[in-house]
Amino acid sequence: MHDGSGRIVVQNLTKQFGPVAAVQNLSFTVEPGSVTGFLGPNGAGKTTTLRMLLGLVTPTAGIGLINGRPFHELGNPARVVGAVLEAQGFHPKRSARNHLRVYAAAIGVPDVRADQVLQLVGLGAAGDRRAGAFSLGMKQRLALATALLGDPQVLVLDEPANGLDPEGIAWLRSFLQSYARSGRTVLISSHLLAEVEQTVDQVVIVSRGQTMYYGPLDNLRDQQQGRVLVQPSDPAALVAALREEGITAIEPLPDGRIAVAGVEAKQVADTALKAGVSIYGIQEEKADLERLFFQLTNGQYAAAPTQYGGQPPVGPGTGYHAPPPGYQQPYQQQPYQQPGYQQPYQQQPGYQPPPPPPGYQDPPSGYQPGQGQSGLGGGA
């Protein structure tokens, strides 16, 4: 039926929706024993790729394999792959436990498995509650419990941390890493880059439906130089001393610090000591996944900063593409004004207020309305 490897293979996968190329010649492999992050901006083709892998969308070209077979050839696929693409597939009036029992019966596992996975995802105490009353984070956990019913060898999760609080994200990270360490395969798509950086071993970064990077996360970091941020007493003297030692990747920062790339903090500190420059603060800044992600995907939907009401530049390298021929600006609702309605009167320049009536006196200094009156509720 399948090779039992737990490997996911995507080969030259392509999907056209009319004139739109949602995925273009995408290839990567997800090995068992690791958590692989499938990253890209919204509209990059992540969900379309996962749907093709799970047999929900027919590819225009290429193939996606799980255990060496297309999804529809896996026999009882829920025993091989557990997937979550949306965390909303629940009957709102059905309890979490009954929801899971329905799916358990469909894939041929005993009802007791429903209680096991509820405990596994931290919903043991909420099994009798209606799924429609769950928060988004609880729905994410219930969707994950559904995917785990068949004790699958492969997990495919689309934005699994969406709606989880910090404690839930930490739990999910620990769970996925433990699941992968048991020899299983985990593929997660996400745009929560900081969370993914702490979770994944491998990354597949896509933009415009194309692979921008595929490989170990550590290799991606190694491609980027870290830098040292230093706060010297005399920035000009430190810059001169660094350049004398052949260090030229120096950048002044708006807060008065200096960023030095391609060196270690110890080297910068030693140079400052030789030059007689005091150091008030120094730190090493490592290249983070978020910065690398934006470098690789820059331009898919980015528009250059403009002043309010201005038009972004159009052309190669700007990140903004002109709308297609025949495009019409969407209707913008105008402020409603009732027929016959007149704007409230506004005082005209040169207006003088009428004089006060005879006998009128200004109130004493410090007077506040209501002083000296008992009014409603006043004491007798």
N, C-alpha and C positions, 0 to 999 in steps of 0.2 A: 504493500500500500504506500509506504514512504520509507525513507532511509533511516529515520529515527535520530538524525543528527541534531535537530533543533536549529539548524542554520537557516537564515533568511538570505535569499539571493535575489537581487533586483538587477536585471540585465537589459540595458538599452530601452528602458521603459519610456514610452511616449504617449501623450494623450492630447488630441486636438478636439476642442469644442468649437466647431465651425472655424472661423478664422483665428481663434485664440489658441495658442499653444500653451496649455496649462502645465505640461511636463514635457521636457525635451531630452531624450536620450540619456536618461538617468540610470546610473549603475552604482551599486554598492553591495557589500555583504555584511551581515550581522552575525557574529560568531556566538555560540553558547558560552556561558560563563562570564559575560560582560553586559554592562548597561550601555546602550548606544543612544546618543541624543540625535534626534532628527530636527535640525534647526533651520529657521528661515523666517523672514518677515511674513506678515499676512499676505496671502495671495501668491506665495512662492511656489505652491504646488504640493505642500506637505500632505494635506488631507486627501487630495486627489490621488497621490501616490499610495497612501495607506488603503484607500478604497479599492484601488486596482489590486493591491496585494491580497486583500481579503475577498476578492471576487465580486465586489459591489459595483464596480465600474469596469467596462471592457476596454483594455488598452488599444490604442491605435496601432502601436507597434511595441515590440519587446515583451518581456514576461517577468512575473514575480513568482518566486518559488518559496515554499516553506517545507522543510524536510525533503527537498528535492522534487516536490510536486506542486502544481497549482492548487489553490485553495479548494476548488470544487472536486478535486480528486483525493482529498484527505480521508474520505469515509465519514467518520464521526469527528468533524473538525474541532468541536468544543473540547475534546479530549487532547487535542494537539496544540491549539492556539486559543488563547483567551484575549478578546479585543474589546476596547472601549473607545468608540468614536464620539459618542454623545452621552452625557449623563442625565438624560431626560426620558429614557424609555421605560417609564413606570406608569402603571395605572394609579392615579392619585389617591383612590380610596382603598387600595389594597395594601396590606401591611408589608413591611420589608420581608418578613419571614415567608409569607405566602407568595410574594413575588419571586423569591428565590426557589421556592418549592415548585412553582410552575416550570421554571427553567430547568430545575433538577430532573423533573419527570421527562422533559423534552429530550434531554441528552442521556437519560438512563442512569442517573446516580441517585442514591437513596436520599430521603428527606432529611436525614440527620446531617447531611453535608451542608444544608442551608444554615444550620446553627453553627457549624464549624467555621464557615467563612464569615459569618457575622462577627464571631469572636475575633477572627483573624484581622478584620479591618476596623475593629474597635466599635462595632455597632451592636454588641451583645445585649445591651440594656435597652436598645431601641427597636428590637425585632418586632414588637407588636404595634408599633406606631405606623400610621399611614404614611406612605412614601410622599404623598402630596404635601405633607406638612414639614418635610425635611428642608433644611437649609441647603444651599448649593454645595457646600463642603460635604455634608452628609450624603447628598446624592452622588457625589464623586466616589465616596467610599462604598456606597451600595452598588454602583456600577462596577467598581473593581471587584467587589464580592461576587457579582454575577459572572465576571470573566474568570474567576478562580474556581468556580463550581466543578469543572472537569479536571482540576489539578493539572493544568496544561503545561507543556514543556516550553511554550513560547508565549510571551505577553507582548501585545501591541496596544499602546495607550496614546491617545491623542489629547494633549494638554491635561495630564492627570492631576496637576497641582492647582488647576483653576478653581478658585473658591475656597481653598483650604487656608486655615489660619496658620501662623508660624509653627505652632505645635504640630499641626497636621502635616505641614510640609516636611518637618524634621522626621516625623514618623514615616512618611512616604519614602523619603530618601533612604532611611534605614531598611525599610521593607524591600525596596527594589534591589538594593545592593545585596541583601541577604538572599533574596530569590535568585539573583544571578550567580552568587557564590556556590549555590547548590547545583550548579551545572545547567541552569536554565538560560533562556535567551530573552532579553528585555530590550524592546525598541520603544522609545518615547519621543513624541514630538512636543516641542515647547517653544515659546518665546520668552519664558522666564529664565533669562540667561544666567543670572547669578545662582539660581537654584540648580540649574542643570550642571553648571561648572562643578558643583560639589557632589554631583550624583553620578555622572557618566564617566566611562573609560574611553569610549570612542565617540567621534562626532561625524555627522554628515551634514554639511551646511549647503543649503540650496538657495538660489535666488533666480527669479524669472524662469523657474522650472528646470534649472540646470545645476549640476553639482559644482560648487565652488571649492569645497574641501572635503576630503574623506580620509580619515585616519585617526590615530591615537591623539587624545587631547594634549598629552605632554609634548608630542611632536609639533603640534600647532603652536603651543606656547614658546617652544624653543626657536621657532622661526622669527620671533619678535624680541627685540632687545628690551630689557628692563632699563630703568633709569634711577639715578640717585637724586633726591630732592634735598637741597642743603640751604640753610639760612646762615650766611656768613656776615661778619661784622663789616667787611669791606668787599662787596660783590666784584668790583672792578679788579681789585688785587687778586682775588681768587681766580677769576676768569683768566687773567694774564698768566698766573702760575700754572693753571691747567693747560693752557695752550703751549707753554714752554715745554711741557712734557708730552706734547703731541696729541692732546685730547681736544678735539674740536667740536664734538657733538654737544654743544652747550646752548641752552635756551633760557633766557630770563623769563620769569613768571610774573604775573601782575601783582602778586602779594609780596614781591621782593625776594623770593627764593630763586635759586638757580637749579635747573634740571640738567643733569649730566647723563648722557646715554652711553651704554656700552662699557661701563666701569662698575666696580664695586665700591661700597661706601668706605671701606678701609682705605682704598687708594685716594679717594677725595679727601678724607680726613688727614692722611699723611701729607698730602700736597699742601693743604691749608696750614698744617703745623709748620712745615718748612718755610712757608711764605709769611709766617707770623700773623695769620688771619684767624680770629676767633670764630668758632662754630657754635651757633645758638641752637641749632637743630639739624638733624640729618636722618634720612630714612630711605630705604630701598623700595622702589615701586615696581612690582612685577607686572608683566603684561597680563591683563585679565581677558576672559573670554568675551565679555561684552564689547570691549574695544576692538578685538580681532573680528568679531562678528560684524560690526558695523563697517569695518574696512572691507570685508569680503562681500557684503551685500549692499554697499553704498550705491545709491542711484536708482533702486527699483521704484521707490515711491517718494524719494526725497525731492523737495523743492528748495531752491536757494532762498535764504532769508530776504524778505522784502518789507518795505514799509507798508503799513496798513492801507489797503485799497489798491496797492500796486500790482502789477502783473509779473509773475516770475519769468525769468529769461527762458527762451526755448532754443534748444539746440544740443548738439553732442556734448556730453560731459556736464551738462547742467543738472541732470537727474530728472528734468521735467520734459514731458513729451506733449506735443500739440495734440488737441483732440482730433478724432477722425473727421473726415469730410461729412458735412451734414449734421454735425453735432449741434445741439441747441442747448443754451444755458438753462438749467432747471429753473422752474418757476419759483420766485421768491415772494413770499406773502408780504403784502403791504399792510401798514398799520390800519386797522379798521376804523372808519369814521361814520357814524350814523348820519343818514341823510338829514339835512337841515341843522346839524349840530354846529354850534359856534364855539370857537375856542374861548376859554375863560378870559375875562377882561384882564389885560395887563396894563399896569400904570404907565402913562406916557411921560416923556421927559418934560420937566418944568411943572409938573403937577404939585399943587400946594394943598395940604389937608385943611379941612374947615376948622375954624377956631373952636375951642371948647365952649360949652354952654356957660352962662353967667353963674358965678358962685363955685365953679369947679376948682378944686385944689389938687395939686400933685400928691400922691401917696407918700408917707414918710419913708426915709431911707431904710433899706433892709426889709421893706414890706413884702410879704408873700401872700398870694391869694389864699383865702380860707382862714387867715389868722384872726383870732378874736371872735370866731363864729363856732358855735357848738355843732351845728349841722346835724346830719343823720348819724346816730351812734355816739354823739358827744356825751360827755359825763354830766351829770346833774349837779 
